């Protein structure tokens, strides 16, 4: 019995062992199946991830190709234009206004600078150009190449060494005009503005070497700030080198002609003509030259003043431009003194090598016969009031001048300039304070905005 029990227990243990082994094998197989399933899922996920990566790379590649195609088809964006002192403009294609200006600071050394004949070094009024700021603009009243534009300009001059107005109590002493412009009618302006004779449509193309070479309908021209810039008075009016109550028409034709006409109304009550000025100008722009001229008649205190002038310039080489001009001026004077007659001529050159430097050299002679003098004995400028003079003088005024400019860019420049003034016979120049000669030497800087 005992042996049977042992056999039975042994058989039970064997069966239990077999059962346990079978159960372990089943679990292992299940675990293995689960692991294989997880691996299969992982492989599927990896394939999906790879497919997604391939799609992303393909999309990036397509985007690159599309961008390259668009860039090739579209025009390149223009580079920022360098600032050229053309002002700050606001507006749109129809209406705009521009704020602009120029500052010219000069340190000048001159002899015979006062009645004692002393030499003085100081920063006087700018050497080349009057300091100014202004606002100009236009408004197109229609569309097309021949649409009429309303145009205007307000311009004020100031003294850089003090900040004072150039003309005390007058804000816009240089320009205060309104007008219209189109391809057909040209440019018509009304108000205070340059005398036409001094503009690029008149004598600016040959008066000195510092202006533009071509005749145009713009304002511009030379100034009267130093000894060699006195020819401009021959291109003046009853109001000086600018006109009040003025009407000016200019037009540039397609064949190279530039024509102009000016009339400034008189301002004396009871006499329509007193204080009035009339000017006609005509110029021609050739391929490498310009010829210009003007004629002016002015009524000053009911006495007639006239100028006739002709001149021009030639671009002899890309390096050298030559300018030359002639002026004939006559003026009626106080009773018993006879008429004044002046003959003046000028020659100059502008040399512009490649690089930052340019050079200018000029010579001018103003020959006056029977010219009215003021109370100090100085010969009066052309178009001065001659109704009250009591004496006259004759003689020549000659000036040799030159300059070297260094341009940092199109906006900023430094310059060295000098001139020598001399007079003959009875001609005494106010600038030389009664002495027969004067030398000026200047160092300056100009900035345009």
C-alpha positions as CSV (number, residue, x, y, z in Angstrom):
1,X,0.0,0.0,0.0
2,X,2.8,2.2,0.9
3,X,4.5,1.5,-2.3
4,X,1.4,2.3,-4.3
5,X,1.2,5.6,-2.5
6,X,4.8,6.3,-3.5
7,X,4.1,5.4,-7.1
8,X,1.0,7.5,-7.2
9,X,2.8,10.5,-5.7
10,X,5.7,10.1,-8.1
11,X,3.3,10.0,-11.0
12,X,1.5,13.1,-9.6
13,X,4.7,15.0,-9.3
14,X,5.7,14.0,-12.8
15,X,2.3,15.1,-14.2
16,X,2.6,18.4,-12.2
17,X,6.1,18.9,-13.6
18,X,5.0,18.2,-17.1
19,X,2.0,20.5,-16.6
20,X,4.3,23.3,-15.3
21,X,6.6,22.9,-18.1
22,X,3.7,22.9,-20.6
23,X,2.3,26.0,-18.9
24,X,5.8,27.8,-19.1
25,X,6.2,26.9,-22.7
26,X,2.7,28.3,-23.5
27,X,3.6,31.5,-21.8
28,X,6.9,31.7,-23.5
29,X,5.2,31.2,-26.8
30,X,2.7,33.8,-26.0
31,X,5.4,36.3,-24.9
32,X,7.4,35.5,-28.1
33,X,4.3,36.1,-30.2
34,X,3.7,39.4,-28.4
35,X,7.3,40.4,-29.0
36,X,7.1,39.5,-32.6
37,X,3.9,41.5,-32.9
38,X,5.6,44.5,-31.2
39,X,8.6,44.3,-33.5
40,X,6.3,44.1,-36.5
41,X,4.4,47.2,-35.2
42,X,7.8,49.0,-34.6
43,X,8.9,48.2,-38.2
44,X,5.6,49.5,-39.5
45,X,6.0,52.7,-37.5
46,X,9.6,53.1,-38.7
47,X,8.4,52.6,-42.3
48,X,5.7,55.2,-41.8
49,X,8.2,57.6,-40.2
50,X,10.6,57.1,-43.1
51,X,7.7,57.7,-45.6
52,X,6.8,60.9,-43.7
53,X,10.5,62.1,-43.8
54,X,10.7,61.3,-47.5
55,X,7.6,63.4,-48.1
56,X,9.0,66.3,-46.0
57,X,12.3,66.2,-47.9
58,X,10.4,66.1,-51.2
59,X,8.3,69.1,-50.2
60,X,11.4,71.1,-49.2
61,X,13.1,70.2,-52.5
62,X,10.0,71.3,-54.4
63,X,9.9,74.6,-52.4
64,X,13.5,75.3,-53.3
65,X,12.8,74.7,-57.0
66,X,9.7,76.9,-56.9
67,X,11.6,79.7,-55.1
68,X,14.4,79.6,-57.7
69,X,11.9,79.7,-60.5
70,X,10.1,82.7,-59.1
71,X,13.4,84.5,-58.3
72,X,14.6,83.9,-61.9
73,X,11.3,85.1,-63.4
74,X,10.9,88.2,-61.1
75,X,13.1,91.3,-61.7
76,X,15.8,91.8,-59.1
77,X,14.9,94.4,-56.4
78,X,16.8,97.7,-57.1
79,X,19.6,98.6,-54.9
80,X,19.0,101.6,-52.6
81,X,19.8,104.7,-54.5
82,X,22.6,106.9,-53.0
83,X,21.4,110.2,-51.5
84,X,22.1,113.1,-53.8
85,X,20.8,116.0,-51.9
86,X,17.5,115.9,-53.7
87,X,15.5,116.5,-50.5
88,X,13.0,114.7,-48.4
89,X,9.8,114.0,-50.5
90,X,6.4,112.9,-49.2
91,X,3.4,112.2,-51.3
92,X,2.4,109.9,-54.2
93,X,2.4,109.7,-57.9
94,X,-0.2,112.5,-58.1
95,X,0.8,114.9,-55.4
96,X,4.1,115.5,-53.7
97,X,6.1,118.0,-51.7
98,X,9.9,118.1,-51.1
99,X,11.9,119.7,-48.3
100,X,15.4,120.6,-49.4
101,X,18.3,123.0,-48.6
102,X,22.0,123.9,-48.8
103,X,24.5,125.0,-46.1
104,X,27.8,126.6,-47.2
105,X,30.3,127.5,-44.5
106,X,33.5,129.4,-45.5
107,X,36.4,130.8,-43.6
108,X,37.8,133.7,-45.6
109,X,41.0,135.7,-45.4
110,X,41.0,139.0,-47.3
111,X,43.1,142.1,-47.5
112,X,41.7,145.7,-47.8
113,X,38.8,144.3,-45.8
114,X,37.9,147.7,-44.4
115,X,38.5,151.4,-44.9
116,X,41.9,151.1,-43.0
117,X,43.1,148.5,-45.4
118,X,43.4,145.7,-42.8
119,X,43.5,142.0,-43.5
120,X,40.7,140.1,-41.8
121,X,40.0,136.4,-41.4
122,X,36.4,135.6,-40.6
123,X,33.4,133.4,-41.7
124,X,31.3,135.7,-43.9
125,X,28.3,134.9,-46.0
126,X,28.9,131.7,-47.9
127,X,31.4,131.8,-50.7
128,X,29.6,130.0,-53.5
129,X,25.9,129.9,-52.8
130,X,23.5,131.5,-50.4
131,X,22.4,129.2,-47.6
132,X,18.8,128.2,-48.1
133,X,16.0,125.9,-47.3
134,X,12.8,125.5,-49.2
135,X,9.7,123.5,-50.0
136,X,8.7,122.6,-53.6
137,X,6.1,120.4,-55.0
138,X,3.5,119.5,-57.7
139,X,0.0,118.1,-58.2
140,X,-1.0,116.3,-61.4
141,X,-4.5,117.4,-62.4
142,X,-4.9,114.5,-64.9
143,X,-3.2,111.5,-66.4
144,X,-1.0,111.1,-69.4
145,X,2.2,112.6,-70.6
146,X,0.6,116.0,-71.3
147,X,-1.4,116.4,-68.1
148,X,-1.2,119.8,-66.5
149,X,0.6,120.0,-63.1
150,X,0.2,122.6,-60.5
151,X,3.7,123.5,-59.2
152,X,5.0,125.7,-56.4
153,X,8.2,126.8,-54.6
154,X,8.8,128.6,-51.3
155,X,12.5,129.3,-50.6
156,X,14.2,131.2,-47.8
157,X,17.8,132.3,-47.4
158,X,19.7,132.6,-44.1
159,X,23.2,133.5,-42.9
160,X,24.9,130.4,-41.6
161,X,27.3,132.4,-39.4
162,X,24.5,134.0,-37.4
163,X,21.3,132.2,-38.3
164,X,19.7,135.5,-39.3
165,X,17.4,135.9,-42.2
166,X,19.2,137.1,-45.3
167,X,16.5,139.7,-45.8
168,X,15.3,140.8,-42.3
169,X,11.5,140.4,-41.9
170,X,11.1,138.5,-45.2
171,X,10.8,134.7,-44.8
172,X,10.7,133.6,-48.4
173,X,13.0,136.1,-50.0
174,X,14.3,133.8,-52.7
175,X,11.1,132.2,-54.1
176,X,7.4,132.5,-53.4
177,X,5.6,131.4,-56.6
178,X,2.8,129.2,-57.9
179,X,2.3,128.0,-61.5
180,X,1.4,125.3,-64.0
181,X,3.5,123.0,-66.2
182,X,2.8,120.6,-69.1
183,X,4.6,119.2,-72.1
184,X,2.5,121.5,-74.4
185,X,2.4,124.8,-72.6
186,X,5.8,124.6,-70.9
187,X,6.3,126.1,-67.4
188,X,4.4,129.2,-66.3
189,X,5.1,130.7,-62.8
190,X,3.7,133.7,-61.0
191,X,5.2,135.4,-58.0
192,X,8.7,136.2,-56.6
193,X,11.4,134.2,-58.4
194,X,14.7,134.4,-60.2
195,X,15.1,137.0,-62.9
196,X,14.9,135.0,-66.1
197,X,18.2,136.3,-67.5
198,X,20.2,134.6,-64.7
199,X,18.5,131.2,-65.1
200,X,19.7,128.2,-67.1
201,X,17.4,129.5,-69.9
202,X,19.4,132.7,-69.9
203,X,23.1,133.3,-68.9
204,X,23.6,130.6,-66.3
205,X,25.3,128.3,-68.8
206,X,28.1,130.7,-69.4
207,X,28.2,133.2,-66.5
208,X,30.7,131.1,-64.5
209,X,31.9,127.5,-64.4
210,X,29.9,126.3,-61.4
211,X,26.5,125.9,-62.9
212,X,25.1,123.3,-65.2
213,X,26.2,123.2,-68.9
214,X,22.7,122.8,-70.4
215,X,19.9,125.3,-70.8
216,X,16.7,124.3,-69.0
217,X,13.4,125.5,-67.6
218,X,14.7,125.2,-64.0
219,X,15.8,128.0,-61.7
220,X,19.4,128.3,-60.9
221,X,22.4,130.3,-62.0
222,X,25.2,132.1,-60.4
223,X,25.2,134.3,-57.3
224,X,26.8,137.5,-56.0
225,X,28.5,136.4,-52.8
226,X,32.1,137.3,-53.6
227,X,34.3,139.4,-55.9
228,X,34.1,137.3,-59.0
229,X,30.3,136.7,-58.8
230,X,29.3,140.2,-59.9
231,X,28.4,139.7,-63.5
232,X,25.0,138.4,-62.3
233,X,23.9,142.0,-61.8
234,X,23.9,142.5,-65.6
235,X,21.3,139.6,-65.6
236,X,19.1,141.4,-63.1
237,X,15.8,143.4,-63.1
238,X,14.2,146.4,-61.5
239,X,14.1,144.3,-58.3
240,X,17.7,143.1,-58.4
241,X,18.6,139.6,-59.4
242,X,15.1,138.4,-58.6
243,X,11.7,139.8,-59.6
244,X,8.6,140.6,-57.6
245,X,5.1,140.4,-59.0
246,X,6.6,138.3,-61.8
247,X,5.2,136.2,-64.6
248,X,7.7,133.8,-66.2
249,X,7.2,131.4,-69.1
250,X,9.8,128.8,-70.2
251,X,9.7,125.9,-72.5
252,X,12.2,123.3,-73.7
253,X,11.4,122.1,-77.2
254,X,12.3,118.7,-78.6
255,X,14.7,120.2,-81.2
256,X,17.0,121.5,-78.5
257,X,15.6,125.1,-78.2
258,X,14.8,126.5,-74.8
259,X,12.8,129.7,-74.9
260,X,11.7,132.1,-72.1
261,X,9.8,135.3,-71.5
262,X,9.4,137.3,-68.3
263,X,7.4,140.3,-67.2
264,X,7.3,141.8,-63.7
265,X,4.6,144.3,-62.9
266,X,5.6,147.7,-61.5
267,X,4.8,148.4,-57.9
268,X,4.7,152.2,-57.8
269,X,1.2,153.6,-57.2
270,X,0.1,155.8,-60.1
271,X,2.7,154.5,-62.6
272,X,2.0,151.1,-64.0
273,X,5.5,150.9,-65.7
274,X,7.7,152.1,-62.9
275,X,9.5,149.1,-61.3
276,X,8.6,146.8,-64.2
277,X,11.0,144.5,-66.1
278,X,10.7,142.6,-69.4
279,X,13.1,139.8,-70.5
280,X,13.2,137.4,-73.5
281,X,15.7,134.6,-73.7
282,X,16.6,131.9,-76.2
283,X,19.1,129.0,-75.9
284,X,20.0,126.0,-77.9
285,X,21.5,122.7,-76.5
286,X,23.7,120.9,-79.0
287,X,25.4,117.5,-78.5
288,X,28.4,119.0,-76.8
289,X,27.7,122.7,-76.6
290,X,25.1,125.3,-75.6
291,X,24.5,128.7,-77.0
292,X,22.3,131.2,-75.1
293,X,21.4,134.8,-74.8
294,X,18.9,137.3,-73.4
295,X,17.6,140.9,-73.6
296,X,16.2,142.8,-70.7
297,X,14.5,146.2,-70.3
298,X,13.7,147.6,-66.9
299,X,12.0,150.8,-65.7
300,X,13.6,152.0,-62.5
301,X,12.3,155.4,-61.2
302,X,11.1,156.0,-64.8
303,X,14.6,155.6,-66.2
304,X,15.4,152.8,-68.7
305,X,18.0,150.2,-68.1
306,X,18.9,147.5,-70.7
307,X,21.1,144.5,-71.1
308,X,21.8,142.4,-74.2
309,X,24.0,139.3,-73.7
310,X,25.2,136.2,-75.6
311,X,27.4,133.4,-74.7
312,X,27.7,129.6,-74.4
313,X,29.9,126.7,-73.5
314,X,31.5,123.7,-75.1
315,X,32.5,120.3,-73.7
316,X,35.9,120.2,-75.5
317,X,36.7,116.8,-74.0
318,X,35.0,114.7,-71.3
319,X,37.5,116.4,-69.0
320,X,37.3,120.1,-70.0
321,X,34.4,122.5,-70.5
322,X,35.0,126.0,-71.7
323,X,32.6,128.9,-71.1
324,X,32.5,132.4,-72.5
325,X,30.0,135.3,-72.6
326,X,29.5,139.0,-73.4
327,X,27.2,141.6,-71.7
328,X,26.3,145.1,-72.9
329,X,24.5,147.2,-70.4
330,X,23.1,150.8,-70.7
331,X,21.3,152.9,-68.2
332,X,19.7,156.3,-68.2
333,X,20.8,158.4,-65.3
334,X,19.9,161.6,-63.5
335,X,19.4,164.7,-65.6
336,X,22.6,166.2,-67.0
337,X,24.8,163.1,-66.3
338,X,24.2,161.2,-69.6
339,X,23.8,157.5,-70.0
340,X,26.0,154.8,-68.6
341,X,27.4,152.1,-70.9
342,X,29.1,148.9,-69.8
343,X,30.8,146.2,-71.8
344,X,31.6,143.0,-69.9
345,X,33.0,139.7,-70.9
346,X,34.0,136.4,-69.2
347,X,35.9,133.2,-69.9
348,X,36.2,130.2,-67.6
349,X,36.8,126.5,-67.6
350,X,35.6,123.5,-65.5
351,X,37.9,120.5,-65.3
352,X,36.3,117.3,-64.0
353,X,38.7,114.3,-63.9
354,X,37.5,111.0,-62.7
355,X,37.7,110.8,-58.9
356,X,36.6,113.1,-56.1
357,X,38.3,116.3,-57.3
358,X,37.2,119.0,-59.7
359,X,38.8,122.3,-60.7
360,X,37.6,125.7,-61.9
361,X,39.4,128.7,-63.3
362,X,38.0,132.0,-64.7
363,X,38.6,135.6,-65.7
364,X,36.2,138.5,-66.2
365,X,36.3,142.1,-67.0
366,X,33.6,144.7,-66.4
367,X,34.3,147.9,-68.3
368,X,32.1,150.9,-67.2
369,X,31.8,154.2,-69.0
370,X,30.2,157.2,-67.2
371,X,28.8,154.9,-64.5
372,X,26.9,156.4,-61.6
373,X,28.6,156.3,-58.2
374,X,27.1,156.3,-54.7
375,X,27.9,158.8,-52.0
376,X,31.2,157.0,-51.1
377,X,32.4,157.1,-54.7
378,X,31.8,153.4,-55.4
379,X,30.5,152.4,-58.8
380,X,26.9,151.2,-58.5
381,X,25.8,147.8,-59.6
382,X,23.8,147.3,-62.8
383,X,20.1,147.9,-62.3
384,X,20.6,150.2,-59.3
385,X,18.5,153.3,-59.0
386,X,20.3,156.0,-61.0
387,X,17.7,158.8,-60.5
388,X,19.6,160.4,-57.6
389,X,23.2,160.1,-58.5
390,X,25.4,163.2,-58.6
391,X,28.6,161.9,-60.1
392,X,30.0,159.3,-62.5
393,X,33.2,157.4,-63.0
394,X,34.8,155.2,-65.7
395,X,37.2,152.3,-65.6
396,X,37.6,148.6,-65.6
397,X,37.1,146.0,-62.9
398,X,38.9,142.7,-63.5
399,X,38.8,139.5,-61.5
400,X,40.9,136.3,-61.7
401,X,39.6,133.4,-59.7
402,X,39.9,129.7,-59.2
403,X,38.9,126.8,-56.9
404,X,39.6,123.1,-56.1
405,X,36.7,121.0,-54.7
406,X,36.9,117.6,-53.1
407,X,33.6,115.6,-53.1
408,X,33.2,113.1,-50.3
409,X,30.0,112.1,-52.1
410,X,27.2,113.8,-54.1
411,X,26.0,115.6,-51.0
412,X,29.1,116.8,-49.1
413,X,32.2,118.6,-50.4
414,X,35.2,120.7,-49.2
415,X,36.8,123.4,-51.3
416,X,39.7,125.8,-51.5
417,X,39.0,129.0,-53.5
418,X,40.7,132.3,-54.2
419,X,40.3,135.5,-56.3
420,X,42.2,138.7,-57.2
421,X,40.2,141.9,-57.9
422,X,41.8,144.9,-59.5
423,X,40.3,148.2,-60.8
424,X,41.6,150.9,-63.1
425,X,41.0,154.7,-63.5
426,X,38.0,156.0,-61.6
427,X,36.4,152.6,-61.0
428,X,36.2,151.9,-57.2
429,X,34.6,148.7,-56.0
430,X,32.6,148.7,-52.8
431,X,34.0,145.3,-51.9
432,X,37.6,146.6,-51.9
433,X,36.6,149.6,-49.7
434,X,38.0,152.2,-52.1
435,X,41.3,150.4,-52.7
436,X,42.4,149.4,-56.2
437,X,42.8,145.7,-55.4
438,X,41.8,142.9,-53.1
439,X,42.8,139.3,-52.6
440,X,40.4,136.7,-51.1
441,X,41.2,133.2,-50.0
442,X,38.6,130.8,-48.7
443,X,38.3,127.3,-47.1
444,X,34.8,126.0,-47.1
445,X,32.4,123.1,-46.8
446,X,29.0,122.6,-48.5
447,X,26.2,120.2,-47.6
448,X,23.0,119.6,-49.6
449,X,19.9,118.0,-48.3
